[in-house]
Amino acid sequence: MQNDPTTAIIAGFALGFSLILAIGAQNAFVLRQGLARQHVFAVCLTCAVSDALLIAAGVAGFGTLARLAPWLEGVMRFGGAAFLLVYGALSLRSAWRGGAALTVDGVATGGRGLGATLATVLAFTWLNPHVYLDTVVLLGTVSAQYEARLLFGLGAICASFAFFFALGYGARLLAPLFARPRAWAILDALIGVTMWAIAAKLIAM
């Protein structure tokens, strides 16, 4: 068992960052909100805090929940797939209509309210079985290799905060590219296809 605190927190950060780096439904949504500059702080904070709660649960040893309630995996999987199919369809409809509306500054407008936005990002997080596999199961299992498992979990939590806020606020650097409705239409199409691909993967599991 590893007993060096520094090693534990660095390992937790590295593993947590690598797991969250892959483009998925949640990341695509954060990217779009960052580009549109709509509720960016609230969205990033919600994603990071949700990850922190799940990582804490995994490190605390609740990774056995799936074994205690085997039916839960199926409910999460098909519920998540249904949500992704609906959101993907909405994104593709937006792409078909020509993308988001723009202001004179090239920033997307016409977005949903804060409540609806947070409800969407919470669904992307808590209805995604892969989130539980990465945070609760995988990070929870790996943390058992470290005597300072709490520091390992802290490192993974720091990675989530760093990633989401970098993605959300860094997205605005791409704003000049998205000054044209055509670019938004392409992004919406890519997001829609991504959602449907993930949904198909969940159903086929």
Secondary structure in CASP SS format (residue, H / E / C, confidence):
PFRMAT SS
TARGET T0000
AUTHOR 0000-0000-0000
METHOD secondary structure of the structure
MODEL  1
M C 1.00
Q E 1.00
N C 1.00
D C 1.00
P H 1.00
T H 1.00
T H 1.00
A H 1.00
I H 1.00
I H 1.00
A H 1.00
G H 1.00
F H 1.00
A H 1.00
L H 1.00
G H 1.00
F H 1.00
S H 1.00
L H 1.00
I H 1.00
L C 1.00
A C 1.00
I C 1.00
G C 1.00
A H 1.00
Q H 1.00
N H 1.00
A H 1.00
F H 1.00
V H 1.00
L H 1.00
R H 1.00
Q H 1.00
G H 1.00
L H 1.00
A H 1.00
R C 1.00
Q C 1.00
H C 1.00
V H 1.00
F H 1.00
A H 1.00
V H 1.00
C H 1.00
L H 1.00
T H 1.00
C H 1.00
A H 1.00
V H 1.00
S H 1.00
D H 1.00
A H 1.00
L H 1.00
L H 1.00
I H 1.00
A H 1.00
A H 1.00
G H 1.00
V H 1.00
A C 1.00
G C 1.00
F H 1.00
G H 1.00
T H 1.00
L H 1.00
A H 1.00
R H 1.00
L H 1.00
A C 1.00
P C 1.00
W H 1.00
L H 1.00
E H 1.00
G H 1.00
V H 1.00
M H 1.00
R H 1.00
F H 1.00
G H 1.00
G H 1.00
A H 1.00
A H 1.00
F H 1.00
L H 1.00
L H 1.00
V H 1.00
Y H 1.00
G H 1.00
A H 1.00
L H 1.00
S H 1.00
L H 1.00
R H 1.00
S H 1.00
A H 1.00
W H 1.00
R C 1.00
G C 1.00
G C 1.00
A C 1.00
A E 1.00
L E 1.00
T C 1.00
V C 1.00
D C 1.00
G C 1.00
V C 1.00
A E 1.00
T E 1.00
G C 1.00
G C 1.00
R C 1.00
G C 1.00
L H 1.00
G H 1.00
A H 1.00
T H 1.00
L H 1.00
A H 1.00
T H 1.00
V H 1.00
L H 1.00
A H 1.00
F H 1.00
T H 1.00
W H 1.00
L C 1.00
N C 1.00
P H 1.00
H H 1.00
V H 1.00
Y H 1.00
L H 1.00
D H 1.00
T H 1.00
V H 1.00
V H 1.00
L H 1.00
L H 1.00
G H 1.00
T H 1.00
V H 1.00
S H 1.00
A C 1.00
Q C 1.00
Y E 1.00
E C 1.00
A C 1.00
R H 1.00
L H 1.00
L H 1.00
F H 1.00
G H 1.00
L H 1.00
G H 1.00
A H 1.00
I H 1.00
C H 1.00
A H 1.00
S H 1.00
F H 1.00
A H 1.00
F H 1.00
F H 1.00
F H 1.00
A H 1.00
L H 1.00
G H 1.00
Y H 1.00
G H 1.00
A H 1.00
R H 1.00
L H 1.00
L H 1.00
A H 1.00
P H 1.00
L H 1.00
F H 1.00
A H 1.00
R C 1.00
P H 1.00
R H 1.00
A H 1.00
W H 1.00
A H 1.00
I H 1.00
L H 1.00
D H 1.00
A H 1.00
L H 1.00
I H 1.00
G H 1.00
V H 1.00
T H 1.00
M H 1.00
W H 1.00
A H 1.00
I H 1.00
A H 1.00
A H 1.00
K H 1.00
L H 1.00
I H 1.00
A H 1.00
M C 1.00
END
